[in-house]
Amino acid sequence: MTQTVTLKQKGQSEEIFSDPNDPRLFAHDLHLQVSIKKHLYDAQSVTIDLGNEPAWNKYWDVLQVPVTDNCNLLCKHCPRESKYLRKDISLENFKKYLARFSPENFETLLLSDFGEPLIRTDLMEILRYVKTRGFKHVQIVTTGSLLTEAWCKAIVEENLLQQILISIEASSKELYEYIRGSDFDLMKTNIKRLTEYKKSTGSPYPVLFFNAVCLKKNIDELPGIMDLAHELGMSYVYFVHLNAVPSDVYKNRREELSDKLYFEDQHLNTCDREHIVKVFEEIDRKSKEYQIPYLPPENYFPTPQPQVEEEKSEEDRGCNMPYTWAQVDPEGNVYPCCQISRRYSIGNLNEQEFEGIWNSEKYVEFREGLTNGKPNRWCEVCNVYNGKRF
């Protein structure tokens, strides 16, 4: 019997999926894609009713309130220039800003951005507070370098995190340590400790994801990340494009920052398209072999017609991230997505509630610009606006 996932939305015909690699999935947001793929891989037939949400307080996917901008590493593809950028958001302000949002309106609370959350000595207190607020899925992004035994036990035993994304850009020790400047074997040991402790307790949480930024530098190691995911007991793998915004921001310092990997010449767009497709065909094969779902940075199947990015028409461009994502910084500024965070604030929670920010003239104009061909200047260079998944 064929397992199916049926999407129902008021005023629209039902959409039925039976293949986890159905290209129609890319018309939907990332978290819905993962949900559909999981049901199909688990051989579950379900109906998902997307409902008909009110105009402003719809159901967002992600509320992002990073607990730190500081990090213990300086990775080659990260735009940061020092490990410690600013003071962390205070626990008092964190609670204040979080109180501006209802857990009922968000699928996931993400506590990370550019920093390493495990660097905070009071993170356990933060996570315990968040648990009392009732968010459905609490998520962090980490390098895994600080996942100690004590951390692993607390996370699992107290169910403090439902999802952990572990950033990884290489499957070999040599390239991993070149890009991250961190111990490859330590990362593996830490992740293995966490997956084994989960298994020993029978806990399904936290669900573990690999999150891999795709670069010209690492393209041939991307399939090996699927092998590593299998070895370490990961549940999902996300492959994402290099964020295009830093390349634009630092373009006048290209020579000075020559050792960095966040410039345009590292984007997959600069690689031979046929080679990219072959790489993701191998990733797809390994995904089926290991039964580990993955998401590519864009739809490579079937092979698209040869076309350079500049040939995309205005009709091909657009973005719905403001309708699925909200981000808050340590000063209470609100941003429409993670791709242009800290670049364009559309309001501040110290001055008004989120509903007021959502309905403000500035935010309405910003959202309309994503569909009328008059986007914000940061959106113009963004991967998502230009037709990529992430």
Secondary structure by P-SEA (a helix, b strand, c coil): cccbbbbbbccccbbbbccccccccccccaaaaaaaaaaaaabbbbbbccccccccccccccbbbbccccccccccccccccccccccccaaaaaaaaaacccccccbbbcccccccccccaaaaaaaaaaaacccbbbbbcccccccaaaaaaaaccccccbbbbbbccccaaaaaaaccccaaaaaaaaaaaaaaaaaacccccbbbbbbbbccccccaaaaaaaaaaaacccbbbbbcccaaaaaaaccccccccccccccccccccccaaaaaaaaaaaaaaaaaacbbbbcccccccccccccccccccccccccccccbbbbcccccccccccccccccccccccccaaaaaacaaaaaaaaaacccccccccccccccccccc
